[in-house]
Amino acid sequence: MPSQIFPTSNRSLDSAVSTSSSAFIRPKEDENDPSVSLLDHSAPSFRDMSLKPPLPRASSFTTSRNKPSRPRHSFNQKRRRRAASQDSFPYVSDHTDTAIRSSFGRDVAAETFLLTRLGFKLLGYLGVGYKWISRFLALGCYALLLFPGFIQVGYYYFFSSQIRRSIVYGDKPRNRLDLYLPKNSSGPKPVVAFITGGAWIIGYKAWGTLLGQQLSERDIIVACIDYRNFPQGTISDMIADSSQGIAFVCNNIAEYGGDPNRIYLMGQSAGAHIAACVIVEQAIKEAGEGESTSWSLSQIKTYFGLSGGYNLFNLVDHFHSRGLYRSIFLSIMEGEESLKRFSPEVMVQDPNIGNANSLLPPVVLFHGTGDYSIPSDASKTFAETLKKVGVTAESIMYEGKTHTDVFLQDPMRGGKDDMFEDLVGYIHAGDAEARARDAVAPPRRRLVPECMLKLAHSVSPF
């Protein structure tokens, strides 16, 4: 049975897809193919799901963490019944335990339903190419080896009182973000708006949990922004969602204790590409006449790109050779004719964008030299191009590090790693008190044994 390819509203895409060199994916030409309406109708709607309403924003960072009051008589009754255990845990009640379990169950069920449904739809489009299957099997082994770390991070994500999960920032599916708040609530904090990666297909806000946890321990607020993935949306939707999430952070973060004058934007892998597209598109809007925007690039102090790709023309064949077939990739990017528009490295060299480049924030690009998912030259050439057009930019390379080393294995290893310390150093630059605290910060806890980390490094499909 022939496999399907995701259709888009761009008519010129049909010819590009049908002539693809992929031997495993062919478009289905049946006019009754229900996948034609996927973008508009078949993706799961949040109205149809039993989602917990988002927590209301408080007027200050301190009050947003206040716990709901409980009837005094109920508390006293429970205290008499459980005197021994209550001496050790004076604020625990059956009601609270039940609420936590109920909240956890609703969150897991709703989010698992969404990801599973999209995953099965995606399988219909990917087909059975051997490269994709081999990557999938390698991914299973990789996840199994890092499972001890994932369990601990997952527990933190669902049960930590420092996380405000699924705050609504827009009216589209998956327009949600998670906030990671430091325990210390004194004074306004620097903020990182983070766009997660996932090959434009499996991105999810929870992927930033480890980064959010560790940055919040350094007194930095992190906002992990979710967005529609393929096949629920294409690159335009991802950029629009991310931009709207950034606008929410810029306009509302003060209510959560963030400093609106110290907001940093960061993206990892596909998220780095999306975030770069966002700032270039925003610069072009702000440079144009009569364009109204809900946020300004002047609010972003620095853009950090981690292991990203910024010139799609140089990546199409590379991704195809690694299992992200040309036909799928072009569907995500809305056709071959759209590659220029969604290649930040190409767009900043376009003379038609006027003075847009002068509006871009400073750019810092991190990349491992052992990255074979997106070669490190992608960051090097983008940084060099930005410098040529007058943008403050630099690239920092980490010798021998792979696509996942700098984002997963090294943080799970514990202790200190270069990329994390470099990132914190940029954020706390000019803050002598914060730099002093960083110098004496305790080493991060190891989450996975070294032998398993080395095996994960060797089997990683990324």
C-alpha positions in Angstrom: 0.0 0.0 0.0 1.6 3.3 -1.0 2.5 5.7 1.8 1.4 9.2 1.9 3.0 12.6 1.9 1.7 15.6 3.7 -0.1 18.0 1.4 0.2 21.8 1.8 -1.8 24.6 0.5 1.0 25.6 -1.9 0.0 24.3 -5.3 3.6 24.5 -6.6 4.6 22.0 -4.0 2.9 19.1 -5.8 5.4 19.0 -8.6 8.4 19.4 -6.2 7.2 16.5 -4.1 6.3 14.2 -7.0 9.8 14.5 -8.5 11.6 13.8 -5.2 14.5 11.4 -5.4 13.2 9.5 -2.3 12.5 5.9 -3.2 10.4 5.4 -0.1 7.8 8.2 -0.1 5.3 8.9 -2.8 2.3 11.2 -2.8 -1.1 9.7 -2.7 -3.2 11.1 -5.5 -6.6 10.0 -4.3 -8.9 13.0 -4.3 -10.7 11.5 -1.3 -7.5 11.3 0.8 -8.6 12.5 4.2 -5.0 13.8 4.9 -5.7 16.7 2.6 -7.6 18.4 5.4 -5.2 17.5 8.1 -3.9 21.0 8.9 -7.4 22.4 9.4 -9.4 19.5 10.9 -7.8 16.3 11.9 -5.2 17.5 14.3 -6.5 17.1 17.9 -8.2 20.1 19.3 -7.7 21.2 22.8 -11.4 21.8 23.1 -11.9 18.1 22.7 -9.4 17.2 25.3 -9.7 17.1 29.1 -7.2 19.7 29.8 -6.7 21.4 33.2 -7.3 25.2 32.8 -4.1 27.1 33.1 -3.1 28.6 36.4 -4.1 32.3 36.7 -1.2 34.7 36.6 -0.6 36.4 39.9 0.2 40.1 40.2 3.7 39.4 41.5 6.3 36.6 41.6 5.8 36.0 45.3 2.0 35.7 45.2 2.0 33.5 42.2 3.4 30.7 44.4 0.9 31.0 47.2 -0.9 27.8 48.0 -4.8 27.6 48.3 -6.1 27.9 51.8 -7.8 24.9 53.4 -10.5 24.8 56.1 -9.0 24.9 59.5 -11.3 22.2 61.0 -10.4 19.8 58.2 -6.7 20.3 58.8 -7.1 19.7 62.6 -9.1 16.5 62.0 -6.4 15.1 59.7 -3.7 16.1 62.2 -5.3 14.2 65.0 -5.7 11.1 62.9 -2.1 11.2 61.6 -0.2 12.7 64.5 3.0 10.7 64.1 3.4 11.3 60.3 2.1 14.9 60.6 5.0 15.9 62.8 7.3 15.2 59.9 5.1 16.6 57.1 2.9 19.3 58.7 1.5 20.6 55.4 0.5 17.3 53.7 -3.2 16.3 53.5 -5.2 13.7 51.8 -6.9 16.4 49.8 -3.5 17.7 48.6 -2.3 14.2 47.7 -5.5 13.6 45.7 -5.2 16.9 43.9 -1.6 16.2 42.9 -2.5 12.7 41.6 -5.5 14.1 39.7 -3.5 16.9 38.2 -0.7 14.5 37.2 -3.2 12.1 35.7 -4.9 14.7 33.6 -1.6 16.2 32.4 -0.1 12.9 31.4 -3.3 11.6 29.7 -3.9 14.8 27.7 -0.3 15.2 26.6 0.2 11.5 25.8 -3.0 11.5 23.7 -1.8 14.5 21.7 1.7 13.2 21.0 0.6 9.6 20.3 -2.1 10.7 17.8 0.4 13.0 15.9 2.9 10.2 16.0 0.6 7.7 14.3 -0.4 10.2 11.7 3.3 10.9 11.0 4.0 7.2 10.5 1.6 7.2 7.6 3.6 9.9 5.9 7.1 8.6 6.6 6.6 5.2 5.0 9.0 2.4 5.7 12.4 3.7 4.4 15.2 1.6 5.9 17.1 4.7 7.0 14.2 6.0 9.0 13.6 2.5 10.6 17.3 2.2 11.6 17.1 5.7 13.1 14.0 4.7 15.0 15.6 1.6 16.4 18.7 3.6 17.4 16.4 6.1 19.1 14.9 3.4 21.2 18.2 2.1 22.4 19.4 5.7 23.1 16.3 6.5 25.2 16.6 3.2 27.1 20.2 4.0 28.1 19.3 7.5 29.3 16.1 6.2 31.0 17.4 6.7 34.5 17.9 10.4 33.8 14.6 10.8 32.0 12.7 9.3 35.0 14.2 11.9 37.3 13.7 14.8 34.9 10.1 13.6 34.3 9.4 13.5 38.0 10.7 17.0 38.4 8.6 18.2 35.5 5.3 17.0 36.9 5.8 17.5 40.6 8.0 20.5 41.1 6.4 23.6 42.6 8.8 25.7 40.7 7.2 25.0 37.3 4.1 26.7 35.9 3.0 24.3 33.2 0.9 24.9 30.1 0.3 28.6 30.4 -1.8 29.7 27.4 -0.2 32.3 25.2 -2.5 32.0 22.1 -5.6 30.5 20.6 -4.1 27.8 18.4 -3.4 24.2 19.3 -0.3 23.8 21.5 -0.1 27.5 22.2 1.2 26.8 25.6 4.5 27.4 27.5 6.1 26.2 30.7 7.8 28.6 33.2 10.7 27.5 35.4 11.0 29.8 38.3 13.9 30.1 40.7 13.3 29.3 44.4 14.7 32.7 45.4 11.9 35.2 44.6 13.8 38.4 45.5 14.4 40.9 42.8 13.6 40.7 39.0 15.3 37.8 37.3 16.9 37.4 33.8 14.7 35.4 31.5 15.4 32.9 28.7 12.7 32.2 26.2 13.5 28.8 24.8 12.4 27.2 21.6 12.8 23.4 21.7 14.1 21.3 18.9 12.8 18.0 17.4 13.4 18.0 13.6 10.3 20.2 13.1 8.3 17.0 13.8 8.6 15.9 17.5 9.4 19.2 19.2 7.7 19.6 22.6 8.0 22.1 25.4 8.9 19.5 28.0 12.1 18.7 26.1 13.5 21.8 27.8 13.0 20.6 31.3 16.6 19.8 32.1 17.8 23.1 30.8 15.0 24.9 32.6 15.7 23.1 35.9 19.5 23.9 35.8 19.1 27.5 34.7 16.5 28.2 37.4 19.0 26.9 39.9 21.3 29.8 38.7 18.5 32.3 39.4 17.3 32.5 35.8 13.7 32.2 34.7 13.1 29.9 31.7 10.0 30.0 29.4 9.8 26.8 27.2 7.5 27.7 24.3 5.5 24.9 22.6 4.5 25.2 19.0 2.7 23.2 16.3 4.9 20.6 14.7 4.5 18.8 11.3 2.0 17.4 10.3 -0.1 19.6 12.6 1.5 22.6 11.0 4.2 23.7 8.6 7.2 26.1 9.2 5.0 29.2 8.9 2.9 28.0 11.8 5.9 27.1 13.9 7.4 30.6 13.4 4.0 32.3 14.1 3.5 30.3 17.2 7.0 30.9 18.5 6.7 34.7 17.8 3.4 34.8 19.7 5.0 32.9 22.6 7.9 35.4 22.7 5.4 38.3 22.7 3.7 36.8 25.7 7.0 36.5 27.5 8.0 40.1 26.7 4.7 41.5 27.7 3.9 39.4 30.8 7.1 38.0 32.4 7.2 40.8 35.0 4.1 39.3 36.6 6.2 36.1 37.3 9.2 37.9 38.7 11.1 38.3 35.4 13.0 41.4 34.3 11.5 42.6 31.0 14.8 44.4 30.3 16.8 41.2 30.5 15.1 38.8 28.1 17.2 36.3 26.1 16.0 34.1 23.2 17.4 30.6 22.7 16.7 27.7 20.4 18.1 24.2 20.0 18.4 22.3 16.8 15.2 22.9 14.8 14.2 25.3 17.5 17.4 27.3 16.8 16.4 27.5 13.1 12.8 28.6 14.0 14.0 31.2 16.5 16.5 32.6 13.9 13.6 32.8 11.4 11.5 34.6 14.0 14.1 37.4 14.7 14.9 37.9 11.0 11.2 38.1 10.2 10.6 40.4 13.1 13.4 42.7 12.0 11.9 42.9 8.5 8.5 43.8 10.0 10.0 46.5 12.2 12.0 48.0 9.4 8.9 48.2 7.2 6.5 51.1 7.3 3.2 50.7 9.0 3.9 47.2 10.4 2.3 46.7 13.8 4.0 44.2 16.1 3.2 42.9 19.6 6.8 42.8 20.7 10.1 44.4 19.7 13.6 43.0 19.0 14.9 45.8 21.3 13.5 43.7 24.2 15.8 40.7 23.3 19.3 41.2 24.7 21.0 38.3 22.9 19.9 35.3 20.7 21.6 32.0 21.5 21.5 29.3 18.8 22.5 25.7 19.9 23.3 23.2 17.2 21.1 24.9 14.6 21.0 25.0 10.8 20.4 28.4 9.1 20.8 27.7 5.4 18.2 25.2 4.2 19.8 24.9 0.7 22.9 23.4 2.3 20.8 20.9 4.4 18.2 19.4 2.1 20.5 16.7 0.7 22.2 16.1 4.1 18.9 15.5 5.8 17.8 13.2 3.0 20.9 11.1 3.4 20.1 10.7 7.1 16.4 9.7 6.7 14.6 13.0 6.8 13.6 12.5 3.2 13.5 15.4 0.7 9.8 15.1 0.1 9.0 15.3 3.8 11.4 18.1 4.4 10.1 20.2 1.5 6.5 19.6 2.8 7.6 21.0 6.2 9.2 24.0 4.6 6.3 24.6 2.2 8.0 23.8 -1.0 11.4 24.3 -2.6 10.5 27.8 -3.6 10.2 28.7 0.1 13.7 27.6 1.1 15.1 31.1 0.7 12.4 32.7 2.9 13.1 30.2 5.7 16.9 30.4 5.5 18.0 33.2 7.8 21.6 33.0 6.5 20.3 33.8 3.0 17.7 36.4 4.1 20.1 38.6 5.9 22.1 39.0 2.7 19.0 40.1 0.7 19.4 43.8 -0.2 15.6 44.2 -0.3 15.3 44.0 3.5 16.6 47.5 4.0 18.0 48.3 7.4 16.5 45.2 9.1 19.9 43.8 10.0 20.7 46.8 12.2 17.7 45.8 14.4 18.9 42.3 15.1 20.2 41.5 18.6 23.7 40.1 19.2 23.9 36.5 18.2 25.9 33.7 19.9 26.0 30.3 18.2 27.0 27.1 20.1 27.9 23.9 18.2 29.7 20.7 18.7 32.3 19.8 16.1 31.3 16.1 16.3 27.7 16.9 15.3 26.6 14.8 12.3 22.9 15.7 12.5 23.6 19.4 11.6 27.3 20.0 10.8 29.0 22.6 12.9 29.9 24.6 9.7 26.2 25.7 9.7 26.9 27.8 12.8 30.3 29.0 11.6 29.1 30.3 8.3 26.0 31.9 9.7 28.1 33.8 12.3 30.5 34.9 9.6 27.6 36.0 7.3 26.1 38.0 10.2 29.3 39.8 10.8 29.6 40.8 7.2 26.2 42.5 7.3 27.0 44.4 10.5 25.4 42.1 13.1 27.4 41.4 16.3 27.9 37.6 16.2 30.2 34.8 17.2 30.3 31.1 17.1 31.7 28.9 19.9 32.7 25.3 19.0 32.9 22.4 21.4 35.5 19.9 20.3 34.2 16.4 19.6 30.7 17.1 21.0 27.7 15.6 19.1 24.2 17.0 18.6 23.0 15.5 21.8 26.2 15.7 23.9 25.8 19.5 24.6 22.1 19.3 25.3 21.5 15.9 27.1 24.5 13.8 27.9 26.7 16.5 29.3 23.9 17.9 31.6 23.0 14.4 32.7 26.7 13.7 33.5 26.6 16.3 36.3 29.4 18.5 37.4 30.2 21.4 35.1 30.2 21.5 31.3 31.5 24.2 29.0 28.4 25.0 27.1 26.2 25.6 30.2 28.9 27.7 31.9 29.3 29.8 28.7 25.6 30.3 28.5 25.2 31.4 32.1 28.3 33.6 31.7 26.7 35.6 28.9 23.4 35.9 30.8 25.1 37.1 34.0 27.6 39.3 32.3 27.7 42.7 34.0 26.1 41.3 37.2 29.0 41.0 39.6 26.8 39.5 42.4 25.4 36.8 40.1 28.9 36.0 38.8 30.1 35.6 42.4 27.3 33.2 43.1 28.1 31.2 39.9 31.7 30.9 41.0 30.7 29.0 44.2 27.7 27.2 42.8 27.6 23.5 43.7 28.3 21.0 40.9 25.3 19.6 39.2 24.1 16.1 40.3 24.9 13.1 38.1 21.7 11.6 36.6 23.1 8.7 34.6 26.1 6.4 35.1 29.1 7.2 32.9 29.1 3.8 31.2 25.5 4.3 30.0 26.3 7.8 28.8 29.1 6.5 26.7 26.9 3.8 25.2 24.2 6.4 24.5 26.8 8.6 22.7 27.8 5.7 20.5 24.2 4.7 19.5 22.7 8.2 19.3 20.8 8.6 16.0 21.1 12.4 16.1 
